[in-house]
Amino acid sequence: MNHDTILAVLPDSKDDAKSLKEIAHAMGLEISSYVDWVRVERRLSSSLRALARWGWVALERRQREEGHKFWYNAYWKTELAKQSEENMLS
């Protein structure tokens, strides 16, 4: 999984944070079957954990408000990632 591709679909603010499934959809990853979803989830979550360790991505554990009340992680870019993008564009 390419880190630049992941960062490109992540929102800039905590208020707009995306779940793993929302990130996969935004990246156009195929998750039509359970097996596809497991593969995508493993690769994507591994990449997101690495980005969080490096300080490029922030995450927060949240509980879904509607439907089943399960827990999930929501991700967004940190200031470090935003500054790096600006430097690359300059």
Rosetta constraint file for C-alpha pairs under 8 A:
AtomPair CA 1 CA 5 HARMONIC 7.82 0.50
AtomPair CA 1 CA 6 HARMONIC 7.86 0.50
AtomPair CA 1 CA 43 HARMONIC 6.71 0.50
AtomPair CA 1 CA 44 HARMONIC 6.84 0.50
AtomPair CA 1 CA 47 HARMONIC 6.74 0.50
AtomPair CA 2 CA 6 HARMONIC 6.59 0.50
AtomPair CA 3 CA 7 HARMONIC 6.17 0.50
AtomPair CA 3 CA 47 HARMONIC 6.93 0.50
AtomPair CA 3 CA 51 HARMONIC 7.55 0.50
AtomPair CA 4 CA 8 HARMONIC 6.08 0.50
AtomPair CA 5 CA 9 HARMONIC 6.86 0.50
AtomPair CA 5 CA 27 HARMONIC 7.42 0.50
AtomPair CA 6 CA 10 HARMONIC 6.56 0.50
AtomPair CA 6 CA 23 HARMONIC 7.60 0.50
AtomPair CA 6 CA 27 HARMONIC 7.33 0.50
AtomPair CA 7 CA 77 HARMONIC 7.02 0.50
AtomPair CA 7 CA 81 HARMONIC 7.82 0.50
AtomPair CA 9 CA 23 HARMONIC 6.66 0.50
AtomPair CA 9 CA 26 HARMONIC 6.23 0.50
AtomPair CA 9 CA 27 HARMONIC 6.75 0.50
AtomPair CA 10 CA 17 HARMONIC 7.38 0.50
AtomPair CA 10 CA 18 HARMONIC 7.03 0.50
AtomPair CA 10 CA 23 HARMONIC 7.07 0.50
AtomPair CA 10 CA 75 HARMONIC 7.12 0.50
AtomPair CA 10 CA 76 HARMONIC 5.41 0.50
AtomPair CA 10 CA 77 HARMONIC 6.15 0.50
AtomPair CA 11 CA 16 HARMONIC 5.93 0.50
AtomPair CA 11 CA 17 HARMONIC 5.96 0.50
AtomPair CA 11 CA 18 HARMONIC 7.27 0.50
AtomPair CA 11 CA 75 HARMONIC 7.93 0.50
AtomPair CA 11 CA 76 HARMONIC 5.19 0.50
AtomPair CA 11 CA 77 HARMONIC 6.21 0.50
AtomPair CA 12 CA 16 HARMONIC 7.41 0.50
AtomPair CA 12 CA 17 HARMONIC 7.93 0.50
AtomPair CA 12 CA 76 HARMONIC 5.88 0.50
AtomPair CA 12 CA 77 HARMONIC 5.17 0.50
AtomPair CA 12 CA 78 HARMONIC 7.22 0.50
AtomPair CA 12 CA 82 HARMONIC 7.48 0.50
AtomPair CA 13 CA 17 HARMONIC 6.44 0.50
AtomPair CA 13 CA 76 HARMONIC 6.02 0.50
AtomPair CA 13 CA 77 HARMONIC 6.90 0.50
AtomPair CA 14 CA 75 HARMONIC 7.54 0.50
AtomPair CA 14 CA 76 HARMONIC 5.93 0.50
AtomPair CA 16 CA 76 HARMONIC 7.52 0.50
AtomPair CA 17 CA 74 HARMONIC 5.31 0.50
AtomPair CA 17 CA 75 HARMONIC 5.05 0.50
AtomPair CA 17 CA 76 HARMONIC 5.02 0.50
AtomPair CA 18 CA 22 HARMONIC 5.66 0.50
AtomPair CA 18 CA 23 HARMONIC 6.18 0.50
AtomPair CA 18 CA 74 HARMONIC 5.07 0.50
AtomPair CA 18 CA 75 HARMONIC 5.37 0.50
AtomPair CA 18 CA 76 HARMONIC 6.85 0.50
AtomPair CA 19 CA 23 HARMONIC 6.23 0.50
AtomPair CA 19 CA 72 HARMONIC 6.92 0.50
AtomPair CA 19 CA 73 HARMONIC 5.98 0.50
AtomPair CA 19 CA 74 HARMONIC 4.66 0.50
AtomPair CA 19 CA 75 HARMONIC 6.41 0.50
AtomPair CA 20 CA 24 HARMONIC 6.23 0.50
AtomPair CA 20 CA 41 HARMONIC 7.26 0.50
AtomPair CA 20 CA 44 HARMONIC 7.57 0.50
AtomPair CA 20 CA 45 HARMONIC 7.35 0.50
AtomPair CA 20 CA 73 HARMONIC 7.20 0.50
AtomPair CA 20 CA 74 HARMONIC 7.22 0.50
AtomPair CA 20 CA 75 HARMONIC 7.83 0.50
AtomPair CA 21 CA 25 HARMONIC 6.23 0.50
AtomPair CA 22 CA 26 HARMONIC 6.14 0.50
AtomPair CA 23 CA 27 HARMONIC 6.19 0.50
AtomPair CA 24 CA 28 HARMONIC 6.30 0.50
AtomPair CA 24 CA 29 HARMONIC 5.39 0.50
AtomPair CA 24 CA 40 HARMONIC 7.51 0.50
AtomPair CA 24 CA 44 HARMONIC 7.76 0.50
AtomPair CA 25 CA 29 HARMONIC 5.99 0.50
AtomPair CA 25 CA 30 HARMONIC 7.99 0.50
AtomPair CA 29 CA 40 HARMONIC 7.43 0.50
AtomPair CA 30 CA 36 HARMONIC 6.67 0.50
AtomPair CA 30 CA 37 HARMONIC 7.66 0.50
AtomPair CA 30 CA 40 HARMONIC 7.98 0.50
AtomPair CA 31 CA 36 HARMONIC 4.96 0.50
AtomPair CA 31 CA 37 HARMONIC 4.69 0.50
AtomPair CA 31 CA 40 HARMONIC 7.24 0.50
AtomPair CA 32 CA 36 HARMONIC 6.56 0.50
AtomPair CA 32 CA 37 HARMONIC 7.21 0.50
AtomPair CA 33 CA 37 HARMONIC 6.30 0.50
AtomPair CA 34 CA 38 HARMONIC 6.22 0.50
AtomPair CA 35 CA 39 HARMONIC 6.37 0.50
AtomPair CA 36 CA 40 HARMONIC 6.19 0.50
AtomPair CA 37 CA 41 HARMONIC 5.82 0.50
AtomPair CA 38 CA 42 HARMONIC 6.13 0.50
AtomPair CA 39 CA 43 HARMONIC 6.36 0.50
AtomPair CA 40 CA 44 HARMONIC 5.81 0.50
AtomPair CA 41 CA 45 HARMONIC 5.74 0.50
AtomPair CA 42 CA 46 HARMONIC 6.07 0.50
AtomPair CA 43 CA 47 HARMONIC 6.32 0.50
AtomPair CA 44 CA 48 HARMONIC 6.13 0.50
AtomPair CA 45 CA 49 HARMONIC 6.06 0.50
AtomPair CA 46 CA 50 HARMONIC 6.39 0.50
AtomPair CA 47 CA 51 HARMONIC 6.26 0.50
AtomPair CA 48 CA 52 HARMONIC 6.10 0.50
AtomPair CA 48 CA 57 HARMONIC 7.21 0.50
AtomPair CA 49 CA 53 HARMONIC 6.19 0.50
AtomPair CA 50 CA 54 HARMONIC 6.30 0.50
AtomPair CA 51 CA 55 HARMONIC 6.27 0.50
AtomPair CA 51 CA 56 HARMONIC 5.26 0.50
AtomPair CA 51 CA 57 HARMONIC 5.51 0.50
AtomPair CA 52 CA 56 HARMONIC 5.70 0.50
AtomPair CA 52 CA 57 HARMONIC 4.56 0.50
AtomPair CA 52 CA 58 HARMONIC 5.87 0.50
AtomPair CA 52 CA 59 HARMONIC 7.53 0.50
AtomPair CA 55 CA 78 HARMONIC 7.02 0.50
AtomPair CA 55 CA 80 HARMONIC 6.87 0.50
AtomPair CA 55 CA 81 HARMONIC 7.86 0.50
AtomPair CA 56 CA 77 HARMONIC 6.06 0.50
AtomPair CA 56 CA 78 HARMONIC 5.37 0.50
AtomPair CA 56 CA 79 HARMONIC 7.60 0.50
AtomPair CA 56 CA 80 HARMONIC 5.74 0.50
AtomPair CA 56 CA 81 HARMONIC 4.82 0.50
AtomPair CA 57 CA 75 HARMONIC 6.64 0.50
AtomPair CA 57 CA 76 HARMONIC 5.73 0.50
AtomPair CA 57 CA 77 HARMONIC 4.65 0.50
AtomPair CA 57 CA 78 HARMONIC 5.28 0.50
AtomPair CA 57 CA 81 HARMONIC 7.27 0.50
AtomPair CA 58 CA 75 HARMONIC 5.74 0.50
AtomPair CA 58 CA 76 HARMONIC 5.55 0.50
AtomPair CA 58 CA 77 HARMONIC 6.15 0.50
AtomPair CA 58 CA 78 HARMONIC 5.94 0.50
AtomPair CA 59 CA 73 HARMONIC 6.26 0.50
AtomPair CA 59 CA 74 HARMONIC 5.41 0.50
AtomPair CA 59 CA 75 HARMONIC 4.52 0.50
AtomPair CA 59 CA 76 HARMONIC 6.58 0.50
AtomPair CA 60 CA 73 HARMONIC 5.54 0.50
AtomPair CA 60 CA 74 HARMONIC 5.37 0.50
AtomPair CA 60 CA 75 HARMONIC 6.81 0.50
AtomPair CA 61 CA 71 HARMONIC 6.77 0.50
AtomPair CA 61 CA 72 HARMONIC 5.76 0.50
AtomPair CA 61 CA 73 HARMONIC 4.55 0.50
AtomPair CA 61 CA 74 HARMONIC 6.42 0.50
AtomPair CA 62 CA 71 HARMONIC 5.56 0.50
AtomPair CA 62 CA 72 HARMONIC 5.49 0.50
AtomPair CA 62 CA 73 HARMONIC 6.04 0.50
AtomPair CA 62 CA 74 HARMONIC 6.90 0.50
AtomPair CA 63 CA 69 HARMONIC 6.03 0.50
AtomPair CA 63 CA 70 HARMONIC 5.66 0.50
AtomPair CA 63 CA 71 HARMONIC 4.36 0.50
AtomPair CA 63 CA 72 HARMONIC 6.30 0.50
AtomPair CA 64 CA 68 HARMONIC 7.05 0.50
AtomPair CA 64 CA 69 HARMONIC 5.06 0.50
AtomPair CA 64 CA 70 HARMONIC 5.81 0.50
AtomPair CA 64 CA 71 HARMONIC 6.35 0.50
AtomPair CA 64 CA 72 HARMONIC 7.50 0.50
AtomPair CA 65 CA 69 HARMONIC 6.24 0.50
AtomPair CA 77 CA 81 HARMONIC 5.89 0.50
AtomPair CA 77 CA 82 HARMONIC 6.81 0.50
AtomPair CA 78 CA 82 HARMONIC 6.49 0.50
AtomPair CA 79 CA 83 HARMONIC 6.05 0.50
AtomPair CA 80 CA 84 HARMONIC 6.15 0.50
AtomPair CA 81 CA 85 HARMONIC 6.24 0.50
AtomPair CA 82 CA 86 HARMONIC 6.33 0.50
AtomPair CA 83 CA 87 HARMONIC 6.20 0.50
AtomPair CA 84 CA 88 HARMONIC 6.22 0.50
AtomPair CA 85 CA 89 HARMONIC 6.28 0.50
AtomPair CA 86 CA 90 HARMONIC 6.24 0.50
